[in-house]
Amino acid sequence: MSDEIDLLAEEEERSSEPTETSEETNGATSSTVSIGIIGDASSPLTVGTKTLLSHKNNIVFVSDDIDQVVERQNDIVIFCEDIKLLDNDTLDDARLLSACRKVETHTKGSFIIRSAISPDTISKIVSCGISEDFWDKKIVYWPDLNYNLSVEKMFDSPVVLGGQREACQGLYGFLEFQSNLMNLEVARIVSMIDASFVKLTVSGYYGLIQTYANQLFEVVNEYEGTNYTLIRHVLSTLIENPQKEMLVPVHVRSKDVEDINVKRSRSYKGEYGNNDIRIFASLSDRIPVIDECVNYKNTKG
């Protein structure tokens, strides 16, 4: 499905219909949702996702063991693992596909993907043996659209849900009532492949801005009497909705954050903390400007 849908209007229409009263079962109510997150408990995406879903009616369990998560029979399973690029520039998405199949065959739950994926991975999901019913009703791609996986910014991040209409509407209804998201009024449903391009385009855009700032810094400092810091402050007021931290050259930011030496920090000339741009760069040779923004010294493969 490629057309955007006004989720807020549809949800308001549904909320006007009568609903059944929740019944208590073993100390929980019928509105209680069990959530299993597959991912590193210390990674920003996992931490941010768990924080977004901290609600009195949610039971959230985190593990990097797929079978352990599946065995708990969660209502929702969310995949937050980093998916690495192989040497041939394809994603090592075997664990994602395995998790997807196991959720369908061993549970009655839904499968939500938050990790950055490529259009090729989506094609593999479609052909990995899942049923049409599972694809239509229980798989959604919900990418994080922040720069550098900022947990704090996840609360107010734009929400794009990729997948079939019924699956996305189900997740939207849950997020509206049992999450800490603050920007659902502008949520959009698109196809899963469109959602993947939205995610990669955001990463590429940030990489372009960061690379431009890095190169601008070098040019400015070729001239005596210049002050890049003052220029950056002025730029922050002239550019609409700037990502101000990206106007700080990468070698400065990386030195402050990682406490590395000056010599090493000078090699950080591409993007910083923006590993997803590598996926974008590997897709095609028709967007060479993205290749220029990738510095493999400061991305984790």
Beta strands, then each sheet from edge to edge (+ up, - down):
strand 1: 24-25
strand 2: 28-29
strand 3: 33-38
strand 4: 58-63
strand 5: 76-79
strand 6: 110-113
strand 7: 139-141
strand 8: 160-163
strand 9: 188-190
sheet 1: 1+ 2-
sheet 2: 4+ 3+ 5+ 6+ 7+ 8- 9-
end
